[in-house]
Amino acid sequence: MNLSQLYYFRKLAQLQHYTKAAKELYITQPSLSDSISSLEQELGISLFQKEGRNVKLTKYGQEFYGYVNEALNQLDKGIAVAKSKSGAMGGIIDIGCIPTILGDYIPQAVQDYKELKNPKAVFNIYQDHTLHLLDGLKRGKYDIAFCSKTEDPELEFVPILAQRLVLVVRKDHPLAEREEVCLKELTDYPLTTYRETLPIGKTVRAVLREYGVECSFSYDDEISIGGVVTATNQAAIAADTPYLKQFDQIKKVTISDIPQDTRLVYMVYSKKNYMAKAPEDFAEFMVEHERQLPDFMI
C-alpha cells in the first residue's frame, strides 16, 4: 500500500465514477482500476460495488474512507503548515462569487491578501448566481463562495459586506429631482427589482411588501435593471454596485427607510468539506481585514 493508492481511493470515493476520477487524477482509467484492485487485494475486502455506470462504497469502503480521509486531510494540512513556516505557502484558492462584487470588492481583497499574507497564492475566480454557487460549494468546486444567504445546515455563512440599496431612475423621471425618497412614495410608480427566485429578490420584495410596495417587473442583475430603466423610464430598486456606473442616463436616489442590512453578502464555506491551508488562511484574512458592514452589525 502506498500514498498514491490512498489518494486515488479518496478521489474515486468522492466522485463515484472511474472515468471522472481518473481525469481529475491525471491518470488513465486502467491505471486507476489496477490501483484500486491492488488495494482491495491487500486489504482483503471489497471497497466499491457497481451501481449502473457509477460505483459506490461498500459498507467496508465507507468505514475505510473515514479513516483515509481524516489521515490525508491531516497530512495535507501538515504539508501546508510546513510550507507556510518556510515562506513558501502558495496554494490554490478556488472562489465563487456573485457578479456584483467581481468588479471591485473581490479583486481588492485578493490583491490585499497576496500583498500582506501570501504572494504565491493562486486564485481561480468564478462568477454565478447564489444558488449555483452554493451547489458548487457543497460539491467541492469552490473552497469559498461570496453570495447571498440561504438556509442550509451544511454551510457556514459569515456576513462580510453590506451593499446599499438605492432607487434607480432615468434622469427625466419625476423622482430624479429628489435626493431622497421613502418607500411609501413609490406606490404610484411602476417598479422593477430582482427576480423573487433569487435570494436578494426574496429579501427586497419582503421589505417592500411591509410598506405596501409591489414590483411588477423582475430581472437577474444590475446590468439588466439599469438597461430597463434607461430604455423604459421605469423606476427600480437595486444594489448600488459598479455595474450601474456604465449607465450615464440614470440617477441613484437614496431610500431613507430601507434597512442598512437588507442587502448583505456572505462569505460561505462548507462545514463538511475539507479546506486546505491556503483557503482557510484567506477566509481568516477576510474576517480580520476585509469586513465592510454597518457599525451596528460589527
TAVENPE-V854493 format. One record per backbone hydrogen bond with DSSP energy under -0.5 kcal/mol. NH is the residue of the N-H (numbers start at 1). CO is the residue of the C=O. E is the energy in kcal/mol with one decimal. If there is no record, write none. Layout:
# TAVENPE-V854493
nh:NH co:CO e:E
nh:NH co:CO e:E
This chain:
# TAVENPE-V854493
nh:6 co:2 e:-1.3
nh:7 co:3 e:-2.1
nh:8 co:4 e:-2.8
nh:9 co:5 e:-2.7
nh:10 co:6 e:-2.3
nh:11 co:7 e:-2.3
nh:12 co:8 e:-2.4
nh:13 co:9 e:-2.4
nh:14 co:10 e:-1.8
nh:15 co:11 e:-2.4
nh:16 co:12 e:-2.8
nh:21 co:17 e:-2.5
nh:22 co:18 e:-2.7
nh:23 co:19 e:-2.1
nh:24 co:20 e:-2.1
nh:25 co:21 e:-1.7
nh:26 co:22 e:-0.7
nh:26 co:23 e:-0.7
nh:27 co:22 e:-2.2
nh:32 co:28 e:-1.9
nh:33 co:29 e:-2.7
nh:34 co:30 e:-2.6
nh:35 co:31 e:-2.1
nh:36 co:32 e:-2.4
nh:37 co:33 e:-2.5
nh:38 co:34 e:-2.4
nh:39 co:35 e:-2.0
nh:40 co:36 e:-2.5
nh:41 co:37 e:-2.3
nh:42 co:38 e:-2.2
nh:43 co:39 e:-2.2
nh:44 co:40 e:-2.1
nh:45 co:40 e:-1.2
nh:47 co:45 e:-0.6
nh:49 co:56 e:-2.5
nh:51 co:54 e:-3.0
nh:54 co:51 e:-1.8
nh:55 co:16 e:-1.7
nh:56 co:49 e:-2.5
nh:58 co:47 e:-2.2
nh:62 co:58 e:-2.7
nh:63 co:59 e:-1.5
nh:64 co:60 e:-2.3
nh:65 co:61 e:-2.6
nh:66 co:62 e:-1.5
nh:67 co:63 e:-1.1
nh:68 co:64 e:-2.6
nh:69 co:65 e:-3.1
nh:70 co:66 e:-1.7
nh:71 co:67 e:-2.3
nh:72 co:68 e:-2.8
nh:73 co:69 e:-2.3
nh:74 co:70 e:-2.0
nh:75 co:71 e:-2.1
nh:76 co:72 e:-3.0
nh:77 co:73 e:-2.4
nh:78 co:74 e:-2.4
nh:79 co:75 e:-2.4
nh:80 co:76 e:-2.2
nh:81 co:77 e:-2.6
nh:82 co:78 e:-2.3
nh:83 co:79 e:-2.2
nh:84 co:80 e:-2.3
nh:85 co:81 e:-1.8
nh:86 co:82 e:-1.1
nh:87 co:84 e:-0.9
nh:88 co:83 e:-2.7
nh:93 co:122 e:-2.9
nh:94 co:92 e:-0.5
nh:95 co:93 e:-0.6
nh:95 co:124 e:-3.2
nh:96 co:144 e:-2.2
nh:97 co:126 e:-2.5
nh:98 co:146 e:-1.8
nh:101 co:98 e:-1.5
nh:102 co:99 e:-1.5
nh:103 co:99 e:-0.6
nh:106 co:101 e:-2.5
nh:108 co:104 e:-1.8
nh:109 co:105 e:-2.3
nh:110 co:106 e:-2.7
nh:111 co:107 e:-2.2
nh:112 co:108 e:-2.5
nh:113 co:109 e:-2.4
nh:114 co:110 e:-2.4
nh:115 co:111 e:-2.2
nh:116 co:112 e:-2.6
nh:117 co:113 e:-2.7
nh:118 co:113 e:-2.1
nh:121 co:118 e:-1.7
nh:122 co:91 e:-2.9
nh:124 co:93 e:-2.4
nh:125 co:123 e:-0.5
nh:126 co:95 e:-2.8
nh:128 co:97 e:-1.6
nh:133 co:129 e:-2.3
nh:134 co:130 e:-2.6
nh:135 co:131 e:-1.7
nh:136 co:132 e:-2.4
nh:137 co:133 e:-2.3
nh:138 co:134 e:-2.0
nh:139 co:135 e:-1.7
nh:140 co:137 e:-1.0
nh:141 co:136 e:-2.6
nh:142 co:136 e:-0.8
nh:143 co:94 e:-2.7
nh:144 co:94 e:-1.6
nh:145 co:268 e:-2.4
nh:146 co:96 e:-2.3
nh:147 co:145 e:-0.5
nh:147 co:266 e:-2.0
nh:152 co:150 e:-0.9
nh:155 co:152 e:-1.7
nh:156 co:269 e:-2.9
nh:158 co:156 e:-0.5
nh:158 co:267 e:-2.5
nh:159 co:157 e:-0.5
nh:160 co:265 e:-2.7
nh:161 co:265 e:-1.7
nh:162 co:292 e:-2.3
nh:163 co:263 e:-2.6
nh:166 co:238 e:-2.8
nh:167 co:253 e:-2.8
nh:168 co:166 e:-0.5
nh:168 co:236 e:-3.5
nh:169 co:167 e:-0.5
nh:169 co:251 e:-2.3
nh:171 co:249 e:-2.5
nh:173 co:170 e:-2.3
nh:176 co:173 e:-1.9
nh:177 co:174 e:-0.8
nh:178 co:175 e:-1.4
nh:181 co:254 e:-2.5
nh:185 co:182 e:-1.2
nh:186 co:183 e:-2.1
nh:187 co:184 e:-1.0
nh:189 co:186 e:-1.7
nh:192 co:235 e:-1.3
nh:193 co:217 e:-1.6
nh:195 co:219 e:-1.9
nh:198 co:195 e:-1.4
nh:202 co:198 e:-2.3
nh:203 co:199 e:-2.2
nh:204 co:200 e:-2.7
nh:205 co:201 e:-2.3
nh:206 co:202 e:-1.9
nh:207 co:203 e:-1.7
nh:208 co:204 e:-2.3
nh:209 co:205 e:-2.3
nh:210 co:206 e:-1.0
nh:211 co:207 e:-0.6
nh:211 co:208 e:-1.3
nh:212 co:209 e:-1.5
nh:213 co:208 e:-2.6
nh:216 co:191 e:-1.3
nh:217 co:191 e:-1.4
nh:219 co:193 e:-1.9
nh:225 co:221 e:-2.3
nh:226 co:222 e:-3.0
nh:227 co:223 e:-2.1
nh:228 co:224 e:-2.2
nh:229 co:225 e:-2.4
nh:230 co:226 e:-2.1
nh:231 co:227 e:-2.1
nh:232 co:228 e:-2.7
nh:233 co:229 e:-1.7
nh:234 co:228 e:-0.5
nh:235 co:190 e:-1.8
nh:236 co:168 e:-1.9
nh:237 co:192 e:-2.2
nh:238 co:166 e:-2.1
nh:238 co:236 e:-0.5
nh:240 co:164 e:-3.1
nh:241 co:239 e:-1.6
nh:244 co:241 e:-1.7
nh:245 co:242 e:-1.4
nh:246 co:243 e:-0.8
nh:247 co:244 e:-1.5
nh:248 co:246 e:-0.9
nh:250 co:247 e:-1.0
nh:251 co:169 e:-3.4
nh:253 co:167 e:-3.1
nh:253 co:251 e:-0.5
nh:254 co:179 e:-1.6
nh:255 co:165 e:-0.6
nh:256 co:181 e:-2.9
nh:256 co:254 e:-0.7
nh:258 co:255 e:-0.8
nh:262 co:259 e:-1.5
nh:264 co:262 e:-0.8
nh:265 co:161 e:-3.4
nh:266 co:147 e:-3.5
nh:267 co:158 e:-3.1
nh:268 co:145 e:-3.4
nh:268 co:266 e:-0.5
nh:269 co:156 e:-1.6
nh:271 co:154 e:-3.1
nh:272 co:154 e:-0.6
nh:276 co:274 e:-0.5
nh:280 co:276 e:-2.1
nh:281 co:277 e:-2.6
nh:282 co:278 e:-2.3
nh:283 co:279 e:-2.5
nh:284 co:280 e:-2.0
nh:285 co:281 e:-2.1
nh:286 co:282 e:-2.3
nh:287 co:283 e:-1.8
nh:288 co:284 e:-2.1
nh:289 co:285 e:-2.8
nh:290 co:285 e:-0.6
nh:290 co:286 e:-1.6
nh:292 co:160 e:-2.4
nh:297 co:294 e:-2.0
nh:298 co:294 e:-0.6
nh:298 co:295 e:-1.1
